[in-house]
Structure formats: C-alpha cells, structure tokens
C-alpha cells in the first residue's frame, strides 16, 4: 500500500496506527492528519528513535496493511 491511500483515509487508519504506536495520543493523531513526516516526527519524539528508524517502522507498518 502507498502512503497516499493512508493519507486519504486517515480517519480509518488512525486506529491501526494507534495500536502500533500506543504512546501517540488521539490529539496528536488528529494534528498529524495523514502527514507521513509529522507521524515520523511524533514517533521519534515519543519513542526516542532516530528519523531513519521511525521511517523503517512506518514502512514495515505499510507493508502489513
């Protein structure tokens, strides 16, 4: 799946994203609004990982959905 599909259906994917990255709040997910860079930034912030690690996690999540 590509990110455009996630971005276009953000409300439907928020639950899946929340189950993957449980430290992200609903308010943060609302602010992200499907922006991949914003999601990577929040993952970095909440989980203390580097940008490339956050991108790898997002890519792995995309591959499963």
OpenMM code with the backbone's topology and positions (N, CA, C; nanometers):
from openmm import Vec3, app, unit

residues = "UNK UNK UNK UNK UNK UNK UNK UNK UNK UNK UNK UNK UNK UNK UNK UNK UNK UNK UNK UNK UNK UNK UNK UNK UNK UNK UNK UNK UNK UNK UNK UNK UNK UNK UNK UNK UNK UNK UNK UNK UNK UNK UNK UNK UNK UNK UNK UNK UNK UNK UNK UNK UNK UNK UNK UNK UNK UNK UNK UNK UNK UNK UNK UNK UNK".split()
positions = [
    Vec3(0.0851, -0.1174, 0.0000),
    Vec3(0.0000, 0.0000, 0.0000),
    Vec3(0.0896, 0.1236, 0.0000),
    Vec3(0.0403, 0.2291, -0.0613),
    Vec3(0.1192, 0.3517, -0.0608),
    Vec3(0.0614, 0.4518, 0.0403),
    Vec3(0.1435, 0.5510, 0.0724),
    Vec3(0.1056, 0.6464, 0.1763),
    Vec3(-0.0122, 0.7337, 0.1331),
    Vec3(-0.0288, 0.7573, 0.0037),
    Vec3(-0.1411, 0.8394, -0.0429),
    Vec3(-0.2744, 0.7800, 0.0019),
    Vec3(-0.2834, 0.6496, 0.0004),
    Vec3(-0.4068, 0.5835, 0.0449),
    Vec3(-0.4292, 0.6048, 0.1947),
    Vec3(-0.3224, 0.5956, 0.2714),
    Vec3(-0.3329, 0.6194, 0.4162),
    Vec3(-0.3756, 0.7632, 0.4412),
    Vec3(-0.3106, 0.8551, 0.3734),
    Vec3(-0.3414, 0.9968, 0.3921),
    Vec3(-0.4860, 1.0274, 0.3558),
    Vec3(-0.5345, 0.9683, 0.2479),
    Vec3(-0.6710, 0.9922, 0.2043),
    Vec3(-0.7763, 0.9310, 0.2942),
    Vec3(-0.7389, 0.8261, 0.3668),
    Vec3(-0.8322, 0.7572, 0.4568),
    Vec3(-0.7813, 0.7612, 0.6009),
    Vec3(-0.7265, 0.8741, 0.6397),
    Vec3(-0.6607, 0.8878, 0.7688),
    Vec3(-0.7501, 0.8459, 0.8859),
    Vec3(-0.8736, 0.8865, 0.8845),
    Vec3(-0.9627, 0.8536, 0.9970),
    Vec3(-0.9786, 0.7034, 1.0137),
    Vec3(-0.9805, 0.6296, 0.9031),
    Vec3(-0.9948, 0.4849, 0.9114),
    Vec3(-0.8656, 0.4179, 0.9597),
    Vec3(-0.7507, 0.4768, 0.9278),
    Vec3(-0.6234, 0.4159, 0.9653),
    Vec3(-0.5758, 0.4573, 1.1041),
    Vec3(-0.6358, 0.5599, 1.1616),
    Vec3(-0.5909, 0.6072, 1.2924),
    Vec3(-0.5926, 0.4970, 1.3974),
    Vec3(-0.6925, 0.4116, 1.3969),
    Vec3(-0.6996, 0.3039, 1.4947),
    Vec3(-0.5852, 0.2061, 1.4797),
    Vec3(-0.5520, 0.1714, 1.3552),
    Vec3(-0.4396, 0.0816, 1.3300),
    Vec3(-0.3081, 0.1456, 1.3727),
    Vec3(-0.2950, 0.2729, 1.3453),
    Vec3(-0.1728, 0.3437, 1.3838),
    Vec3(-0.1635, 0.3523, 1.5352),
    Vec3(-0.2748, 0.3783, 1.5982),
    Vec3(-0.2768, 0.3872, 1.7446),
    Vec3(-0.2400, 0.2534, 1.8086),
    Vec3(-0.2839, 0.1421, 1.7494),
    Vec3(-0.2487, 0.0114, 1.8062),
    Vec3(-0.1004, -0.0195, 1.7842),
    Vec3(-0.0420, 0.0321, 1.6766),
    Vec3(0.1013, 0.0111, 1.6500),
    Vec3(0.1878, 0.0992, 1.7397),
    Vec3(0.1497, 0.2251, 1.7521),
    Vec3(0.2261, 0.3214, 1.8307),
    Vec3(0.1355, 0.3778, 1.9397),
    Vec3(0.1179, 0.3004, 2.0437),
    Vec3(0.0234, 0.3323, 2.1503),
    Vec3(0.0558, 0.4559, 2.2317),
    Vec3(0.1783, 0.5034, 2.2258),
    Vec3(0.2144, 0.6236, 2.3010),
    Vec3(0.1623, 0.7509, 2.2345),
    Vec3(0.1195, 0.7403, 2.1098),
    Vec3(0.0655, 0.8578, 2.0403),
    Vec3(-0.0779, 0.8812, 2.0861),
    Vec3(-0.1096, 1.0034, 2.1160),
    Vec3(-0.2440, 1.0363, 2.1636),
    Vec3(-0.3380, 1.0621, 2.0460),
    Vec3(-0.4659, 1.0566, 2.0746),
    Vec3(-0.5648, 1.0888, 1.9709),
    Vec3(-0.5473, 1.2316, 1.9207),
    Vec3(-0.5157, 1.3236, 2.0108),
    Vec3(-0.4938, 1.4625, 1.9704),
    Vec3(-0.3754, 1.4741, 1.8749),
    Vec3(-0.2680, 1.4003, 1.9043),
    Vec3(-0.1522, 1.4035, 1.8151),
    Vec3(-0.1875, 1.3457, 1.6781),
    Vec3(-0.2629, 1.2367, 1.6776),
    Vec3(-0.3028, 1.1769, 1.5504),
    Vec3(-0.3931, 1.2716, 1.4719),
    Vec3(-0.4786, 1.3459, 1.5421),
    Vec3(-0.5625, 1.4459, 1.4750),
    Vec3(-0.4763, 1.5564, 1.4137),
    Vec3(-0.3712, 1.5970, 1.4836),
    Vec3(-0.2828, 1.7012, 1.4333),
    Vec3(-0.2016, 1.6533, 1.3130),
    Vec3(-0.1642, 1.5267, 1.3121),
    Vec3(-0.0831, 1.4711, 1.2040),
    Vec3(-0.1602, 1.4733, 1.0721),
    Vec3(-0.2907, 1.4425, 1.0764),
    Vec3(-0.3777, 1.4494, 0.9588),
    Vec3(-0.3224, 1.3761, 0.8367),
    Vec3(-0.2554, 1.2640, 0.8593),
    Vec3(-0.2080, 1.1846, 0.7466),
    Vec3(-0.0726, 1.2242, 0.6923),
    Vec3(-0.0086, 1.3227, 0.7519),
    Vec3(0.1227, 1.3672, 0.7061),
    Vec3(0.2294, 1.2699, 0.7557),
    Vec3(0.2946, 1.2006, 0.6626),
    Vec3(0.3932, 1.0982, 0.6993),
    Vec3(0.5103, 1.1564, 0.7780),
    Vec3(0.5587, 1.2721, 0.7366),
    Vec3(0.6718, 1.3344, 0.8069),
    Vec3(0.6333, 1.3717, 0.9504),
    Vec3(0.5110, 1.4200, 0.9678),
    Vec3(0.4644, 1.4542, 1.1012),
    Vec3(0.4525, 1.3283, 1.1874),
    Vec3(0.4042, 1.2177, 1.1284),
    Vec3(0.3956, 1.0916, 1.2021),
    Vec3(0.5343, 1.0448, 1.2425),
    Vec3(0.6293, 1.0501, 1.1499),
    Vec3(0.7665, 1.0095, 1.1821),
    Vec3(0.8234, 1.0957, 1.2943),
    Vec3(0.7962, 1.2248, 1.2901),
    Vec3(0.8438, 1.3144, 1.3950),
    Vec3(0.7863, 1.2806, 1.5307),
    Vec3(0.6570, 1.2494, 1.5345),
    Vec3(0.5942, 1.2138, 1.6621),
    Vec3(0.6463, 1.0802, 1.7140),
    Vec3(0.6720, 0.9864, 1.6235),
    Vec3(0.7288, 0.8574, 1.6654),
    Vec3(0.8680, 0.8808, 1.7241),
    Vec3(0.9468, 0.9652, 1.6594),
    Vec3(1.0794, 0.9989, 1.7106),
    Vec3(1.0686, 1.0582, 1.8511),
    Vec3(0.9776, 1.1518, 1.8660),
    Vec3(0.9602, 1.2235, 1.9924),
    Vec3(0.9155, 1.1301, 2.1047),
    Vec3(0.8137, 1.0491, 2.0786),
    Vec3(0.7555, 0.9634, 2.1821),
    Vec3(0.8393, 0.8408, 2.2156),
    Vec3(0.9082, 0.7857, 2.1144),
    Vec3(0.9806, 0.6606, 2.1343),
    Vec3(1.1316, 0.6789, 2.1398),
    Vec3(1.1807, 0.7990, 2.1172),
    Vec3(1.3229, 0.8261, 2.1269),
    Vec3(1.4066, 0.7531, 2.0230),
    Vec3(1.3532, 0.7425, 1.9016),
    Vec3(1.4269, 0.6765, 1.7942),
    Vec3(1.4712, 0.7800, 1.6914),
    Vec3(1.5690, 0.7419, 1.6109),
    Vec3(1.6179, 0.8301, 1.5047),
    Vec3(1.5175, 0.8345, 1.3903),
    Vec3(1.5299, 0.9359, 1.3054),
    Vec3(1.4381, 0.9525, 1.1935),
    Vec3(1.4379, 0.8308, 1.1023),
    Vec3(1.5554, 0.7750, 1.0726),
    Vec3(1.5593, 0.6588, 0.9837),
    Vec3(1.4907, 0.5382, 1.0455),
    Vec3(1.4989, 0.5236, 1.1772),
    Vec3(1.4285, 0.4136, 1.2445),
    Vec3(1.2773, 0.4352, 1.2383),
    Vec3(1.2325, 0.5580, 1.2600),
    Vec3(1.0897, 0.5881, 1.2510),
    Vec3(1.0391, 0.5603, 1.1096),
    Vec3(1.1168, 0.5981, 1.0089),
    Vec3(1.0777, 0.5719, 0.8699),
    Vec3(1.0705, 0.4216, 0.8425),
    Vec3(1.1651, 0.3452, 0.8955),
    Vec3(1.1626, 0.1988, 0.8779),
    Vec3(1.0383, 0.1382, 0.9430),
    Vec3(1.0039, 0.1870, 1.0614),
    Vec3(0.8844, 0.1367, 1.1298),
    Vec3(0.7586, 0.1670, 1.0488),
    Vec3(0.7502, 0.2868, 0.9929),
    Vec3(0.6350, 0.3238, 0.9106),
    Vec3(0.6293, 0.2361, 0.7861),
    Vec3(0.7441, 0.2152, 0.7211),
    Vec3(0.7488, 0.1291, 0.6030),
    Vec3(0.7038, -0.0129, 0.6355),
    Vec3(0.7481, -0.0661, 0.7495),
    Vec3(0.7078, -0.2012, 0.7902),
    Vec3(0.5590, -0.2054, 0.8176),
    Vec3(0.5041, -0.1027, 0.8788),
    Vec3(0.3601, -0.0970, 0.9052),
    Vec3(0.2831, -0.0929, 0.7735),
    Vec3(0.3307, -0.0124, 0.6791),
    Vec3(0.2649, -0.0028, 0.5485),
    Vec3(0.2636, -0.1381, 0.4770),
    Vec3(0.3721, -0.2112, 0.4878),
    Vec3(0.3827, -0.3405, 0.4207),
    Vec3(0.2820, -0.4407, 0.4766),
    Vec3(0.2441, -0.4243, 0.6030),
    Vec3(0.1476, -0.5161, 0.6653),
    Vec3(0.0032, -0.4770, 0.6396),
    Vec3(-0.0203, -0.3570, 0.5890),
    Vec3(-0.1588, -0.3105, 0.5705),
    Vec3(-0.1925, -0.2825, 0.4281),
] * unit.nanometer
topology = app.Topology()
chain = topology.addChain("A")
for resn in residues:
    res = topology.addResidue(resn, chain)
    for name in ("N", "CA", "C"):
        topology.addAtom(name, app.Element.getBySymbol(name[0]), res)
